[in-house]
């Protein structure tokens, strides 16, 4: 699909592995003895980073040995967290070819390749048999997908009855105002499909899920960005290893626009936990 190609291009860097290795070295990391947490500043492409992943995981009913589907896995930060900290087996899928190859590269660097696999593909046409997974999750993915009914239907097909489906997406909290662009997930409005929590609930229920939990993380996000700005001011700029590597030269404007619409109350990162019936 043309839209999916546009989204994949939006996230493509061109020399991501080299850029991350250089930033790790500049941060004083031993490239031969990396731990998953060492990658957290760059491989957690969602508001709140690693702490948001930890908080999100605490809301999910998962345990060791479960096979999870990571939808829109990006560089694989969340998948490595679930594999390393929760003892899960994870399959990640993402539209962006460079993200998939970099995720594989990083998993090998932290010796988790036996527990995680990645592949390029579309969340709207999951290349997995029905009932393949014990659960699924996605972090900051739905904002790039217009047909969320199809997305949720595919997820429901891919997981077993009773399986958990966790979502951590940017959602609309107030329709009275236009979003500013660019933002981290979209360069222009035609790539952005931010919907309300009420819309997510309705579509999840229509796809065969019961929504068990919902939590706005707006205040958490505002505090996260305040701390990020304070650190940058104190240090004279961002650290070598950070999400600015992924967002490119427009990173400051993307982040500034996102903070602005967050503080105006238009959006909020929101957790929603569903159960397949």
N, C-alpha and C positions, 0 to 999 in steps of 0.2 A: 504494500500500500504506500502511496506517495506520502501520506502524513507520517507514517511510521519511519520512512526514510528521512524525512525532515527532522524528526525527533532524534533519530540515531546520529544524524550529522551534528545536531546541536550539542551533543555530549562528546563527540569525537575530538580528541586532542591532537593526535598525530605521532607523538613520541612519549607516551605516558609512562611506560616502564622506566625509561631513562630518566625522565624528570623526577619520578618518585625516588629512584635509587640515589640520584644526586642530592635530593632534599634530605633523605635519610642520613646520608654521609655528612651533609652540612649540619645536621642536628646532633652529630656525635654518636650515631647508632652504629653498632657492629653489624655489618651486613651479613656476616656468617653466623650470627647468633640472634636473629630477630625473634621477638615474641609477637603474638597477634595484637597485643595492646600497643606495641610500638607503631603500628600502622593506623591506629584509630584517628589521628588528626587528618588523614587524607582519604580513608576508605569508608567513612561514615557520612555519606552525602545526604544528610537530612538535618533538620533543625534540632540542635541539642547534641548532635554527634553521639559518642559512645554512651554518655549518661542517658540519653534518650533511648538508646537500644536496651540498656540495662533495665530502665523503668518499664519499657514496653514488654520485655521478656517476662518481667514479674507479673504481668497481667495475663499471661498465657498459661494454659494448662498443658504443659509439656514436660517430658522427662527423658532420661537417657534412653538411647536406642530407637527413638522415634525418627521416622523419615519425613523431613519437612521440605516443602517447596518454597523457594525464595523467588518471588515474582518481581522482576525488575531489579535484579541482584546488584547491579552496578559493579563496583570493584570488589564486592564480596565481604565487606566489613561485618555485616550482620550475620552472614552465613558462618564466618569464622568464629564469631562470638558464640553462636548456638552450638557449633561443633566442639569448640574448646572448653567453654564454660558449662554447657548443658548436656554434653555427651550425645548430641543428635547427629544423625546423618542428614546431609542437606544437598539438594539439587537446586542450582540457581539457573535462572533463565533471564536473558536481557536482549534488547534489540540491538545494542551497540556492540559491534564486533570487537572493538578495541577494549571495551570494558571487560568482555568475556575473557579475552586472551590475557589481560592484565590481572584479572581475578585468579586465573589459573596460575600465573607466574607468582603472585603473592602467596597463594596457598602453599605452593611448593617451598617458598622461602621460609615459611613458618611450620613446615612439616605437617600440614593438615590435608594434603592431597588425597589421602586414603579415605577421608571422611566426607569430602565435598567434591561434587562435580559441577561443571558449568557448561551451558550451551547457549548459542545464539538462537533466538526465536521470538515469536509474538505471544503475548499474554492473551490475545484474542483467539488464538488457535494453538493451544498448548499441545506439544508433540508427545503426550503421555497417555497411556491407557487409563480408562476410568478406574477410580479407586486406587491409584498408585501411591498416594501419600497419606500419612497419618494426620497431617495438618499443613497449613500454608500461612504465609504472611507477606506483606508488602509494605515498604517504607518509602513514602514520598514518590509514588508511582502514578496514582490515579489522576493527578493534575495534568498528565500528558495523554490521558485516554478519554475520548469522548463517549464511546459506547461502553459505559460501565455495566449495563445490564448483561451484555455479552461477556465482559470480563468476569463478572461474578458467576455467571453460568458456567464458564469454563473452569473456574476454580472449584465450584461445587462438583462438577463432573470428575475432576482430578483427585479429589480427596474422599476418604472413606466416610460413611455415615458416622456422626459423632465427632468428627474431626474439627479442630479449632481453626479459625481463619482470623488472623490478626491484621489490622490495618492501622498504619500511622501515616496519615496524609494531611496536607494543607487543605482545609475546608473553609467554605464561606461562612462567616458569622453575621454578616450584614450586607444586604444587597444594595444599599443606598450609597453607591460610590464605585467608580471605575478603578480597576487595578492599574498600577504603574508598571511599565516594562522598560528594559528587560528585567527579569527576575531569574533566579538560578535554574528554574525548570523551563523557562520559555523566553525567547528573544522578542516575541510579539504575541498579540492576543490570539492569533489563529493556531497557536501551539498549546494554549492554556485552557484547561477544562476543569476549573475549580468549582466544586459543587458543595451544597450544604450537607450537614450531618443528617438532616431529615431525608434528603434525597438518597444518601448512602443507605440509610436504614430501609427505606422503601424498596430499593433495588436489591439489597441483600435478602430481604424477606421474600421478594419475588423470585429469587434464584434458589431458595431452599435453605436459608440460614435463619436461625434465631439470634437476634442481637442480644448479647448478655451484658456487655459493658460498653460505656461511652465516656470519654473524658477529654475535655478541652485542655490543652497545655499552653494556653496563651500566656499566662503569667510566667511559667517556666521559660518560654521562648524569649520573652522580653528581658528577663534577668540574664539569660544566656548571652544575648547580644550585648547587653550593657557590660557584662564581664569581658566579652571578647574585645569590645572597643577600648575598655580600660587597659587591658593587657597590651593592645597594639599601640596605644598612646604612650604607655610606660616604656615599651621596647623600641619605639620609633618605627613601627610597622609590623606587618604580620611575620610569624616565624617562617623558617624555610619550608617546613612541612605543614601543609594546610590545604583547605578546599579551594583556595585561590589557584592552585595548580590546575584543577579540573575546570574551573570557570574562566580561565584565561584573562586577557587584558581588561575585560569588562567586569571582572569580579567586584570591584568596589561599587559600581553603579547597580549591579544586580542585588548585592546585599543591602545597599542603602534603600533601594525601592522596596525590597521585601520587609525591611524593618519599618519603613514608613506606612505601608498598608497594614502591617501587623498592629502598629501602635494606633492607627486610626480605627481599629476594631473591625476591619473588613474581612480578615482571615485569621485563622488560628490553626496550628498543628493539632490534630485531634486523633486520639486513639479510639478505635472501635473494634470490639471483639465479637465475632459471630461463631455459631456452632452449627455444623451441617446436620440437617434432619433427613 
